[in-house]
């Protein structure tokens, strides 16, 4: 007898955190796409590598948020007998794809910046400054739209970090444009480009690390399995807990499974109490528990907790 969830229910899947932000993501895509075209044109006309680098960065923003939106849309599909958890993991795969995309942009920007140090190009600082200011304004709009969801969804966090990083890239482009306007020092452009590239790496690493943490079904960050076990054992009807596992389906959706050795307690009442314990103390709403009589031999598979 298990408890905690059913398969094939008609109520549809629980709404993911990302699903609540679809309209904001659409607005971010519209603003980012418009300014991306402006930055590419401005970069080509002004000769600024920093603007082109920021355009490449903005392209990853556009691709990243689009991937995130597609993943959110697909993740809303109801579970089936073949995909009992639905398509929630697509949100995590989108976050991993965003990480890989960011690393690729960093490599391109770094290569182009090094080339510019050997062959500096003439840059029109005035046009560069104007376009960079417009880009910064657009990025700040995107940051405002996605900020409230960044702490609740890994997928949204990826999109938010990309837009925030691009805002910092626009600041670097603005600074380079000001230096070129005031001093005529053309090396400010490749230096700003390299800074934009360097800003990409840490967030690409962190995003990829967290996505892999979920895909490898590691224990959710911040969840102490030893504490979970202690809470379950605190019930007077529980004699032993083994095969205790916890992982994350998608952001904000942890899952817990365990075998529970019981005494003479009614299984239905016991499972209700234990599920409530997991939900109240550890915010785990999706729990599957297998009760076992005390006379049942324990599983010989090595226990991880």
C-alpha distance (Angstrom), angle and dihedral (degrees) to the residues before:
residue distance angle dihedral
X1 . . .
X2 3.78 . .
X3 3.74 133.8 .
X4 3.74 140.1 -166.4
X5 3.80 108.5 68.6
X6 3.77 145.8 16.2
X7 3.78 133.3 -141.8
X8 3.77 126.1 -127.0
X9 3.77 98.9 15.9
X10 3.76 117.4 166.2
X11 3.76 98.9 -134.5
X12 3.79 91.5 82.6
X13 3.78 127.9 -123.3
X14 3.78 122.8 -48.6
X15 3.77 109.4 -91.9
X16 3.79 111.2 -101.6
X17 3.77 119.8 -130.1
X18 3.78 89.6 -113.9
X19 3.77 91.5 55.6
X20 3.80 91.3 68.0
X21 3.81 90.1 60.3
X22 3.80 101.0 51.7
X23 3.81 94.7 111.9
X24 3.79 92.1 49.3
X25 3.78 90.2 48.9
X26 3.80 90.5 51.8
X27 3.81 90.5 52.1
X28 3.79 90.2 48.7
X29 3.81 90.5 51.8
X30 3.81 91.6 50.5
X31 3.81 94.4 49.5
X32 3.80 94.6 42.1
X33 3.80 93.9 47.4
X34 3.79 92.7 51.6
X35 3.79 94.3 49.1
X36 3.82 91.9 43.4
X37 3.80 89.9 63.0
X38 3.81 90.1 47.1
X39 3.81 92.2 50.4
X40 3.79 94.5 48.5
X41 3.80 91.3 50.9
X42 3.80 91.1 44.1
X43 3.80 92.4 48.1
X44 3.79 92.6 51.2
X45 3.81 93.8 45.6
X46 3.81 95.0 45.3
X47 3.82 96.1 39.2
X48 3.79 90.7 -128.3
X49 3.80 116.9 154.2
X50 3.81 88.7 -171.0
X51 3.80 90.0 61.6
X52 3.80 91.7 46.2
X53 3.80 89.9 47.8
X54 3.77 89.5 49.7
X55 3.81 88.0 48.0
X56 3.79 89.5 54.1
X57 3.76 88.2 48.8
X58 3.78 90.1 48.7
X59 3.80 89.4 49.7
X60 3.80 88.4 58.8
X61 3.81 87.5 49.6
X62 3.79 90.0 53.8
X63 3.80 93.2 44.2
X64 3.78 92.0 43.1
X65 3.78 96.0 50.8
X66 3.81 90.3 43.0
X67 3.81 90.8 51.7
X68 3.77 89.3 47.3
X69 3.81 91.8 50.5
X70 3.81 92.7 48.3
X71 3.80 90.1 48.6
X72 3.80 91.0 49.7
X73 3.80 91.0 50.1
X74 3.79 93.7 49.5
X75 3.80 92.0 43.3
X76 3.81 90.0 63.1
X77 3.79 91.7 67.8
X78 3.77 114.6 112.4
X79 3.81 120.8 -104.6
X80 3.80 118.1 -99.0
X81 3.77 134.5 -161.9
X82 3.82 88.1 -98.1
X83 3.82 95.1 44.5
X84 3.78 104.0 31.8
X85 3.80 93.5 175.4
X86 3.80 92.8 45.8
X87 3.81 117.3 -136.8
X88 3.79 99.3 -48.0
X89 3.79 93.7 125.9
X90 3.81 90.6 65.4
X91 3.79 87.8 77.9
X92 3.81 89.6 58.8
X93 3.81 92.3 45.1
X94 3.81 88.6 52.6
X95 3.80 89.8 53.2
X96 3.82 90.0 51.4
X97 3.81 90.9 48.9
X98 3.80 89.7 51.3
X99 3.80 89.6 53.4
X100 3.80 92.1 52.6
X101 3.80 90.5 47.1
X102 3.80 91.4 53.1
X103 3.80 91.9 51.8
X104 3.81 90.3 51.7
X105 3.80 91.5 51.7
X106 3.80 90.5 50.0
X107 3.81 91.2 54.3
X108 3.82 92.4 50.3
X109 3.81 94.5 46.7
X110 3.81 92.9 47.5
X111 3.81 91.6 50.2
X112 3.80 93.8 49.4
X113 3.81 92.8 45.5
X114 3.81 92.6 53.2
X115 3.80 89.7 50.4
X116 3.81 90.6 52.8
X117 3.80 91.4 55.1
X118 3.80 88.3 61.6
X119 3.80 94.9 40.1
X120 3.82 110.2 26.3
X121 3.79 114.7 -162.6
X122 3.79 129.6 -147.4
X123 3.81 110.1 -101.0
X124 3.82 127.2 -162.3
X125 3.78 99.2 -134.2
X126 3.80 97.4 -169.3
X127 3.79 95.7 56.2
X128 3.79 90.5 41.0
X129 3.81 90.8 54.3
X130 3.80 93.9 49.6
X131 3.78 94.5 49.9
X132 3.81 92.9 44.5
X133 3.82 91.0 53.1
X134 3.80 90.9 52.3
X135 3.80 89.3 48.7
X136 3.78 91.8 51.6
X137 3.81 91.4 51.1
X138 3.80 91.0 51.5
X139 3.79 92.2 48.5
X140 3.78 91.8 51.0
X141 3.80 89.1 54.0
X142 3.81 89.3 53.1
X143 3.81 91.9 47.7
X144 3.80 90.8 52.5
X145 3.81 92.2 49.0
X146 3.82 96.0 50.4
X147 3.79 103.2 31.3
X148 3.81 98.6 92.2
X149 3.81 92.7 55.2
X150 3.80 99.6 47.2
X151 3.80 95.7 89.6
X152 3.79 94.9 50.2
X153 3.81 105.6 45.1
X154 3.80 129.6 42.0
X155 3.77 89.2 -154.3
X156 3.81 92.6 52.9
X157 3.77 90.4 43.5
X158 3.78 89.4 58.0
X159 3.79 91.3 52.1
X160 3.81 91.8 45.1
X161 3.80 93.5 49.4
X162 3.78 91.5 50.7
X163 3.79 92.6 52.6
X164 3.82 92.0 44.2
X165 3.79 91.9 49.4
X166 3.78 90.3 49.9
X167 3.81 89.4 52.2
X168 3.80 88.1 56.3
X169 3.80 88.4 47.6
X170 3.81 89.9 54.5
X171 3.81 89.2 52.4
X172 3.80 89.5 53.6
X173 3.81 90.7 49.6
X174 3.81 90.6 49.3
X175 3.81 91.3 51.2
X176 3.81 91.3 49.5
X177 3.80 91.4 48.7
X178 3.81 91.0 51.7
X179 3.81 91.4 50.1
X180 3.81 91.6 49.3
X181 3.79 91.6 47.7
X182 3.82 93.7 49.5
X183 3.80 101.5 36.6
X184 3.80 108.1 13.7
X185 3.82 89.2 -128.9
X186 3.82 101.8 154.4
X187 3.80 95.2 -169.7
X188 3.80 88.2 75.1
X189 3.80 87.9 78.3
X190 3.86 99.1 59.5
X191 3.81 90.1 39.0
X192 3.80 90.2 55.9
X193 3.80 89.3 45.8
X194 3.80 91.2 53.9
X195 3.82 90.8 48.2
X196 3.78 90.0 52.4
X197 3.79 89.3 51.8
X198 3.81 93.4 48.2
X199 3.81 91.1 51.3
X200 3.79 89.1 59.9
X201 3.81 97.8 59.5
X202 3.84 104.2 67.5
X203 3.79 95.0 49.4
X204 3.81 91.3 43.9
X205 3.80 89.2 54.3
X206 3.81 95.2 46.0
X207 3.79 93.2 46.7
X208 3.80 92.4 48.5
X209 3.79 91.8 46.1
X210 3.79 93.5 52.5
X211 3.82 92.6 45.4
X212 3.81 91.2 51.6
X213 3.81 89.3 47.6
X214 3.80 88.6 60.5
X215 3.81 95.8 40.7
X216 3.81 91.3 51.1
X217 3.82 87.9 53.9
X218 3.78 93.5 -123.7
X219 3.79 119.8 168.8
X220 3.82 109.0 -77.3
X221 3.79 112.5 -95.5
X222 3.78 111.6 -98.1
X223 3.80 94.3 20.9
X224 3.82 115.4 118.0
X225 3.80 107.4 -155.1
X226 3.80 91.3 -168.4
X227 3.80 88.7 58.4
X228 3.81 90.5 48.1
X229 3.79 90.1 52.8
X230 3.81 91.1 48.5
X231 3.81 91.5 52.3
X232 3.79 92.7 49.3
X233 3.80 91.5 48.8
X234 3.80 90.2 50.8
X235 3.79 89.0 74.6
X236 3.85 106.3 96.7
X237 3.81 91.6 -135.5
X238 3.83 93.9 56.8
X239 3.79 116.1 88.7
X240 3.79 100.6 170.8
X241 3.80 140.8 1.4
X242 3.80 121.6 -155.4
X243 3.80 139.6 159.3
X244 3.79 88.0 38.8
X245 3.79 112.4 174.5
X246 3.80 135.9 167.0
X247 3.78 130.9 -176.9
X248 3.80 141.2 152.2
X249 3.80 125.3 -102.5
X250 3.80 93.8 -171.8
X251 3.78 135.2 -28.5
X252 3.79 110.8 -48.7
X253 3.82 93.8 10.0
X254 3.83 111.6 98.6
X255 3.80 119.5 174.7
X256 3.81 129.3 -152.5
X257 3.81 130.3 -165.4
X258 3.79 130.4 176.5
X259 3.79 145.3 155.5
X260 3.81 111.3 -122.8
X261 3.81 121.9 -159.8
X262 3.81 108.0 -148.4
X263 3.77 140.0 -172.6
X264 3.80 123.2 -142.4
X265 3.81 96.2 -47.2
X266 3.78 120.8 128.6
X267 3.85 105.1 -95.7
X268 3.80 94.8 -141.4
X269 3.81 94.1 53.0
X270 3.80 91.9 43.4
X271 3.79 94.2 50.8
X272 3.79 90.8 48.0
X273 3.81 90.3 54.0
X274 3.80 93.6 46.5
X275 3.80 93.5 47.7
X276 3.79 89.4 50.4
X277 3.80 89.3 49.9
X278 3.82 91.5 53.1
X279 3.79 91.9 47.3
X280 3.81 97.7 44.5
X281 3.80 99.8 41.1
X282 3.81 102.6 31.1
X283 3.84 105.1 20.4
X284 3.82 91.3 -120.0
X285 3.79 108.5 144.7
X286 3.80 96.6 167.9
X287 3.83 106.3 69.3
X288 3.80 130.1 157.3
X289 3.81 116.3 -168.5
X290 3.79 128.6 -178.2
X291 3.83 113.1 -156.0
X292 3.81 116.9 -150.7
X293 3.81 129.6 -171.6
X294 3.78 114.7 -113.2
X295 3.80 89.2 -113.0
X296 3.81 93.3 60.8
X297 3.84 111.8 103.2
X298 3.77 112.8 -114.7
X299 3.78 118.4 -109.5
X300 3.79 112.0 -92.9
X301 3.79 93.8 -145.4
X302 3.83 109.9 113.4
X303 3.79 110.5 -92.4
X304 3.80 116.0 -131.3
X305 3.79 97.4 -155.4
